[in-house]
Amino acid sequence: MTSRELLRTGADTLGIDLSIEYIDALFVYFAELEKWNKKINLTNIREEQDIVIKHGLDSLAYIKGFTPSRGLRLLDIGSGAGFPALPIKIIHPEIAVTLVESVKKKASFLRHIIRTLKLNSVEVIDSRTDQLSDSFHTAFDVVTARAFAGMASVLSAGSPFLKQDGLLVLSKGPEETICEHELARFGFALENQIALTLPHSNYKRTLWVFRKLDNVPRGAFNY
């Protein structure tokens, strides 16, 4: 099976119908990732089919946790090479995406991909999440994170930026857990927990979806 067939059939398994246009755009992205990865360390996953499965399909699986729609604002923290936010943006151009990546070379790669694919309503902030200005607080409908420390750290980092009833969506290994005390501390309730195996692999993931509440305890973000 070719890499393109892996992507198309894998997306079908996830309930996503990819057009040829979107498949083409994703493979431009993957090709640029491979090219840049020879100069700077963007990812340890280097084989094309592994990139399709472990980056592409893993990113698209996030859509099981929320419904992209026109006007939705998504914040991706610790964006790295752009997963999961850029694949989601590519197939849902109607949403607005903000990528936060403090490593300058990685932020340069993200801007390169945005220019190459002529993506609109995407911005890259080369900063630490805890250094974002107050203008970003309670501004987003969805926060995503992938390779960003432990679950409690992500809840702490993402909570200030979500609107009330906004969603924080994470893809973690099956061994990850979170306790009720930490959820309450950071002002979240568990909305959904979806166990899945990435298509064409035995790579098990759990999609965690948390809903932001309005009763965040004082001092909750001093984690």
Summary of the structure (lengths in Angstrom):
residues: 223
radius of gyration: 16.7
end to end distance: 46.4
largest distance: 53.7
contacts: 724
relative contact order: 0.14
helix: 40%
strand: 22%
